[in-house]
């Protein structure tokens, strides 16, 4: 298997597969492919397993009900996944006891052995996160995985007990060893969430944290001022 990330602002992940090799991703992640590729869609196994519980957990996490196996059959093939927002695609190695938490739309694809489940969900007021609150996916198992993060990346290697507070939308990915919780700072007006109170993610080490400078809610909020309103003709 040969993976390369092409481009800068809007990168694309291109993976070359030898005969018999497979990567797993969501059906809507595919951008293009070539060679002797076969696609198999299922609700169980591969992308998390766990029977009905695994199915529901993946759906809640934002991974969807279905996962697709992109398999090189009798000969080599190529499959590509383009970023949906300006930013970065990051490769990680997932191992037992060394998993990751990523934002709900961060998972691009992974090799066989990747497991995806819901790790955190909390309503933060309004419908800024699609009306379903703030959600983190948990990636576990034993596999390589590729994650899409928005804008530029700022990483912190937190020491034991070291804490950083961040807007939830800027939390792109963290090692599962990092403690995570949502806190509220009262008395601060928040234009995105409305009302009185600023929601912040409290990240406590040890472990590595990836913060993203571009968030989908922030981008949507900025663009909303330039879009026609429902009552406009």
NUSETI-239911 format. One line per field, with one value per residue: residue number from 1; residue in three letters; chain; x, y, z of N, C-alpha, C in turn. Coordinates in steps of 0.1 Angstrom, whole numbers. Example, Ala and Ser with C-alpha at 12.3 -4.5 7.8 and 13.67 -1.06 7.14 Angstrom:
<sites>
num <- (1	2)
residu <- (ala	ser)
chaine <- (A	A)
n.u <- (132	128)
n.v <- (-57	-22)
n.w <- (78	71)
ca.u <- (123	137)
ca.v <- (-45	-11)
ca.w <- (78	71)
c.u <- (132	129)
c.v <- (-33	0)
c.w <- (78	79)
</sites>
This chain:
<sites>
num <- (1	2	3	4	5	6	7	8	9	10	11	12	13	14	15	16	17	18	19	20	21	22	23	24	25	26	27	28	29	30	31	32	33	34	35	36	37	38	39	40	41	42	43	44	45	46	47	48	49	50	51	52	53	54	55	56	57	58	59	60	61	62	63	64	65	66	67	68	69	70	71	72	73	74	75	76	77	78	79	80	81	82	83	84	85	86	87	88	89	90	91	92	93	94	95	96	97	98	99	100	101	102	103	104	105	106	107	108	109	110	111	112	113	114	115	116	117	118	119	120	121	122	123	124	125	126	127	128	129	130	131	132	133	134	135	136	137	138	139	140	141	142	143	144	145	146	147	148	149	150	151	152	153	154	155	156	157	158	159	160	161	162	163	164	165	166	167	168	169	170	171	172	173	174	175	176	177	178	179	180	181	182	183	184	185	186	187	188	189	190	191	192	193	194	195	196	197	198	199	200	201	202	203	204	205	206	207	208	209	210	211	212	213	214	215	216	217	218	219	220	221	222	223	224	225	226	227	228	229	230	231	232	233)
residu <- (unk	unk	unk	unk	unk	unk	unk	unk	unk	unk	unk	unk	unk	unk	unk	unk	unk	unk	unk	unk	unk	unk	unk	unk	unk	unk	unk	unk	unk	unk	unk	unk	unk	unk	unk	unk	unk	unk	unk	unk	unk	unk	unk	unk	unk	unk	unk	unk	unk	unk	unk	unk	unk	unk	unk	unk	unk	unk	unk	unk	unk	unk	unk	unk	unk	unk	unk	unk	unk	unk	unk	unk	unk	unk	unk	unk	unk	unk	unk	unk	unk	unk	unk	unk	unk	unk	unk	unk	unk	unk	unk	unk	unk	unk	unk	unk	unk	unk	unk	unk	unk	unk	unk	unk	unk	unk	unk	unk	unk	unk	unk	unk	unk	unk	unk	unk	unk	unk	unk	unk	unk	unk	unk	unk	unk	unk	unk	unk	unk	unk	unk	unk	unk	unk	unk	unk	unk	unk	unk	unk	unk	unk	unk	unk	unk	unk	unk	unk	unk	unk	unk	unk	unk	unk	unk	unk	unk	unk	unk	unk	unk	unk	unk	unk	unk	unk	unk	unk	unk	unk	unk	unk	unk	unk	unk	unk	unk	unk	unk	unk	unk	unk	unk	unk	unk	unk	unk	unk	unk	unk	unk	unk	unk	unk	unk	unk	unk	unk	unk	unk	unk	unk	unk	unk	unk	unk	unk	unk	unk	unk	unk	unk	unk	unk	unk	unk	unk	unk	unk	unk	unk	unk	unk	unk	unk	unk	unk	unk	unk	unk	unk	unk	unk)
chaine <- (A	A	A	A	A	A	A	A	A	A	A	A	A	A	A	A	A	A	A	A	A	A	A	A	A	A	A	A	A	A	A	A	A	A	A	A	A	A	A	A	A	A	A	A	A	A	A	A	A	A	A	A	A	A	A	A	A	A	A	A	A	A	A	A	A	A	A	A	A	A	A	A	A	A	A	A	A	A	A	A	A	A	A	A	A	A	A	A	A	A	A	A	A	A	A	A	A	A	A	A	A	A	A	A	A	A	A	A	A	A	A	A	A	A	A	A	A	A	A	A	A	A	A	A	A	A	A	A	A	A	A	A	A	A	A	A	A	A	A	A	A	A	A	A	A	A	A	A	A	A	A	A	A	A	A	A	A	A	A	A	A	A	A	A	A	A	A	A	A	A	A	A	A	A	A	A	A	A	A	A	A	A	A	A	A	A	A	A	A	A	A	A	A	A	A	A	A	A	A	A	A	A	A	A	A	A	A	A	A	A	A	A	A	A	A	A	A	A	A	A	A	A	A	A	A	A	A	A	A	A	A	A	A)
n.u <- (8	5	6	-1	-2	-15	-11	-19	-36	-62	-61	-56	-60	-43	-43	-25	-31	-21	-29	-54	-53	-70	-89	-109	-137	-162	-191	-195	-170	-154	-135	-122	-112	-92	-81	-82	-106	-128	-159	-175	-202	-213	-231	-220	-190	-155	-154	-156	-173	-189	-216	-251	-248	-224	-231	-251	-235	-216	-232	-242	-218	-213	-202	-219	-244	-234	-204	-177	-158	-129	-115	-87	-88	-80	-58	-36	-47	-60	-72	-88	-93	-106	-101	-128	-129	-108	-76	-59	-47	-41	-20	-23	-13	-31	-33	-39	-49	-38	-55	-75	-93	-114	-128	-162	-165	-140	-128	-114	-105	-94	-72	-78	-91	-96	-116	-146	-163	-188	-175	-180	-206	-224	-249	-247	-262	-283	-281	-256	-238	-250	-274	-272	-255	-222	-198	-175	-156	-144	-114	-102	-85	-63	-46	-39	-48	-65	-70	-90	-85	-94	-83	-52	-29	-23	-3	-1	18	8	18	16	-12	-11	-30	-52	-75	-100	-120	-147	-151	-126	-112	-96	-83	-73	-51	-62	-54	-56	-75	-109	-133	-163	-166	-181	-180	-194	-211	-201	-209	-219	-218	-221	-234	-254	-272	-261	-229	-200	-189	-163	-137	-121	-89	-68	-35	-17	-7	-11	-24	-43	-52	-75	-76	-96	-131	-161	-186	-179	-172	-196	-212	-199	-204	-231	-240	-238	-256	-287	-317	-345	-369	-363	-367)
n.v <- (-12	22	54	88	123	149	182	214	237	226	196	162	128	101	67	39	6	-27	-60	-76	-59	-35	-6	13	33	61	60	85	97	90	102	97	68	41	13	-22	-21	-30	-23	-27	-25	-23	-28	-39	-51	-47	-15	-10	-29	-47	-54	-46	-25	-14	-5	15	32	41	55	76	89	103	89	76	51	32	17	16	-8	-5	-23	-38	-61	-85	-72	-43	-11	22	47	77	104	135	165	182	207	237	229	203	169	143	116	89	64	39	21	-7	5	29	50	75	105	123	151	151	149	142	117	101	78	44	16	-20	-32	-9	8	25	46	64	89	111	133	163	187	221	243	261	255	251	230	214	208	186	188	188	166	139	115	82	66	34	2	-16	-1	19	53	81	115	144	178	211	242	257	239	236	222	206	192	180	179	157	167	193	219	230	254	254	266	245	239	242	220	195	169	145	126	95	95	120	140	150	175	195	229	258	293	317	349	358	369	350	349	328	306	318	336	338	329	311	283	261	237	217	205	181	170	138	139	143	170	182	212	230	256	265	262	243	253	280	289	286	304	329	330	331	357	367	353	349	357	337	350	367	375)
n.w <- (0	-9	1	-6	-1	-19	-29	-13	-1	-7	-2	-16	-8	-21	-26	-34	-41	-38	-53	-35	-13	10	17	40	41	43	22	8	7	-14	-42	-67	-87	-100	-120	-109	-91	-65	-49	-18	2	35	67	89	106	96	94	122	134	161	160	164	183	175	150	156	172	154	136	153	158	136	115	99	87	71	59	35	17	-1	-24	-39	-64	-85	-95	-92	-79	-77	-54	-45	-22	-18	0	18	27	29	41	59	55	76	84	106	131	144	174	197	228	221	208	191	193	172	154	143	115	107	100	72	58	64	71	70	101	115	139	146	166	187	208	223	230	231	236	227	226	204	168	158	154	135	146	162	183	198	187	190	173	181	173	171	175	153	129	100	96	81	85	81	87	94	79	90	111	146	170	202	227	254	288	317	335	324	310	285	272	247	220	212	184	173	181	167	167	191	212	228	254	264	286	283	284	285	293	308	304	321	316	293	262	234	200	182	195	209	235	270	279	273	256	262	254	276	278	290	298	301	266	230	211	184	170	150	127	110	111	105	115	121	96	82	97	91	63	62	64	38	23	6	24	36	32	11	-24)
ca.u <- (0	13	-3	5	-11	-12	-17	-17	-48	-73	-53	-62	-52	-43	-38	-22	-33	-17	-39	-57	-53	-83	-91	-123	-142	-176	-193	-194	-157	-146	-134	-120	-105	-87	-75	-91	-112	-142	-165	-184	-208	-220	-233	-213	-176	-146	-154	-160	-179	-197	-230	-260	-243	-214	-238	-257	-225	-210	-242	-242	-206	-212	-196	-229	-248	-227	-190	-174	-145	-124	-106	-80	-91	-70	-47	-35	-57	-58	-84	-85	-102	-103	-106	-140	-127	-94	-70	-49	-50	-30	-19	-20	-12	-39	-29	-46	-45	-33	-64	-76	-106	-114	-141	-172	-163	-126	-123	-114	-104	-84	-69	-86	-87	-100	-129	-151	-175	-190	-168	-184	-217	-231	-256	-241	-271	-285	-279	-243	-232	-260	-286	-270	-245	-208	-196	-162	-155	-132	-108	-94	-82	-50	-47	-35	-60	-62	-79	-91	-86	-97	-73	-39	-29	-15	-3	4	21	5	24	6	-18	-11	-44	-55	-89	-102	-134	-149	-150	-112	-106	-96	-80	-64	-48	-72	-49	-59	-88	-117	-147	-169	-169	-188	-176	-206	-209	-195	-218	-214	-226	-224	-243	-265	-273	-250	-221	-191	-185	-149	-133	-109	-81	-58	-26	-7	-10	-10	-37	-43	-62	-77	-79	-109	-142	-173	-196	-174	-173	-210	-216	-194	-210	-245	-243	-238	-265	-301	-326	-356	-380	-359	-370)
ca.v <- (0	34	66	101	135	158	196	222	243	216	184	150	116	91	55	28	-7	-40	-70	-81	-49	-29	5	14	47	63	60	98	102	87	112	90	56	35	0	-33	-19	-34	-17	-35	-17	-31	-21	-46	-55	-37	-2	-8	-41	-45	-57	-35	-14	-7	2	27	41	48	65	87	96	110	81	71	38	23	18	10	-14	-3	-35	-41	-75	-93	-64	-31	-1	35	53	90	111	149	173	189	221	240	224	193	155	138	102	84	50	35	8	-10	14	42	54	89	112	132	157	142	147	141	104	100	63	36	2	-30	-32	4	7	38	47	77	90	123	141	172	199	233	254	265	244	254	218	206	205	174	190	186	151	134	100	75	56	24	-10	-16	2	32	61	94	124	157	188	224	253	254	230	239	210	208	179	183	171	153	178	205	221	241	256	257	265	231	237	242	207	186	156	143	112	92	97	133	141	160	179	208	238	271	306	326	363	361	367	341	351	315	297	326	336	342	318	307	269	258	224	216	194	180	160	138	135	153	177	189	222	234	271	267	253	244	262	293	293	288	316	340	331	333	372	370	345	355	352	329	359	375	370)
ca.w <- (0	-10	3	-7	0	-30	-28	-1	4	-8	-6	-19	-4	-31	-21	-44	-35	-45	-53	-22	-2	12	27	45	43	41	7	2	7	-26	-52	-80	-85	-112	-118	-107	-77	-61	-37	-10	13	46	80	100	104	89	100	136	140	173	158	164	191	167	140	162	177	143	131	162	158	123	105	91	89	62	55	22	15	-14	-25	-51	-66	-91	-98	-85	-81	-70	-49	-40	-13	-17	12	16	31	29	54	59	57	84	86	120	133	155	180	209	239	216	199	189	192	161	152	137	100	104	94	57	55	72	66	78	115	121	146	147	175	193	220	231	224	240	230	231	224	190	159	151	150	127	154	169	193	195	186	187	170	186	164	179	168	148	115	96	93	75	91	75	96	87	80	95	123	157	178	215	234	268	298	327	343	317	305	275	269	233	214	207	170	169	185	155	170	203	216	238	268	268	293	276	290	281	304	304	310	322	315	280	251	223	188	175	203	214	250	279	282	263	258	259	257	286	274	300	294	290	252	219	207	171	169	136	126	103	116	96	121	120	82	79	103	83	50	63	62	24	16	6	34	31	27	-1	-37)
c.u <- (9	3	5	-5	-6	-18	-14	-30	-60	-67	-62	-53	-54	-36	-36	-23	-28	-29	-41	-58	-66	-81	-105	-126	-157	-178	-192	-180	-149	-147	-132	-112	-101	-82	-86	-97	-126	-147	-176	-189	-216	-222	-226	-198	-168	-145	-159	-166	-188	-212	-239	-255	-232	-220	-244	-246	-218	-219	-242	-230	-204	-206	-206	-233	-239	-212	-187	-160	-141	-113	-100	-81	-80	-57	-46	-45	-54	-72	-80	-96	-98	-109	-119	-139	-112	-87	-59	-55	-38	-31	-16	-19	-20	-35	-37	-40	-39	-42	-65	-91	-105	-128	-150	-170	-149	-121	-125	-115	-94	-82	-78	-81	-91	-114	-133	-163	-176	-183	-173	-195	-223	-237	-250	-249	-272	-283	-266	-236	-242	-272	-284	-259	-231	-204	-181	-163	-143	-127	-99	-91	-67	-50	-40	-48	-56	-74	-79	-93	-86	-86	-59	-40	-19	-15	4	7	20	12	13	1	-18	-25	-44	-70	-91	-117	-136	-147	-135	-105	-107	-93	-71	-62	-58	-67	-52	-73	-95	-130	-150	-171	-175	-183	-188	-202	-203	-205	-212	-223	-230	-235	-255	-265	-261	-242	-212	-186	-171	-146	-120	-101	-69	-49	-25	-13	-10	-23	-34	-55	-62	-81	-92	-119	-154	-183	-192	-175	-187	-216	-212	-201	-225	-249	-244	-248	-279	-309	-338	-367	-376	-363	-359)
c.v <- (12	46	79	112	145	172	202	227	233	203	172	138	106	78	44	15	-18	-49	-76	-71	-41	-16	7	29	49	64	74	104	100	99	106	77	50	21	-10	-31	-24	-27	-26	-27	-26	-23	-27	-48	-44	-24	-1	-21	-38	-48	-45	-23	-7	1	16	37	48	58	78	96	105	102	75	56	28	27	11	4	-11	-13	-37	-57	-82	-86	-52	-21	12	41	67	96	125	155	181	204	224	235	213	179	149	123	98	69	47	21	5	-2	27	47	70	93	122	139	149	139	145	128	104	85	57	22	-8	-31	-19	2	21	38	61	78	101	130	150	184	211	245	258	253	246	241	209	202	192	175	187	171	148	119	95	65	47	12	-10	-14	16	40	75	104	138	167	202	235	249	246	236	228	213	194	182	173	167	165	191	207	232	241	260	258	251	229	237	229	198	172	155	128	108	93	111	134	152	162	192	216	251	282	315	341	367	359	360	343	338	307	305	326	340	330	314	292	267	243	224	204	193	168	149	134	146	157	184	199	227	248	273	257	254	253	277	298	295	301	329	341	334	348	375	361	351	349	345	338	367	368	372)
c.w <- (0	-9	1	-7	-10	-27	-15	5	4	-12	-9	-14	-15	-26	-32	-36	-44	-44	-39	-11	-2	21	29	47	41	26	1	2	-6	-36	-66	-77	-99	-109	-115	-92	-76	-49	-31	2	22	58	91	96	98	97	114	142	151	171	158	171	182	156	145	166	165	137	140	161	145	112	96	93	81	60	42	22	1	-16	-39	-53	-72	-95	-90	-88	-73	-65	-43	-32	-12	-5	8	19	30	42	51	60	64	86	100	121	146	161	192	221	234	205	198	189	182	160	142	122	97	97	79	54	64	66	75	92	122	127	149	156	180	206	229	223	234	232	236	228	209	181	151	147	143	135	163	180	189	197	183	184	177	176	172	170	164	133	113	93	88	80	84	86	89	89	83	108	134	167	192	221	249	277	308	335	336	310	295	273	254	230	209	192	165	174	173	159	183	206	227	252	273	274	286	283	285	293	299	312	310	321	302	269	239	211	181	182	208	230	257	283	270	266	254	262	266	283	284	297	304	276	243	214	194	171	155	136	119	107	107	102	119	105	78	85	96	70	51	61	47	16	17	17	28	26	15	-14	-47)
</sites>
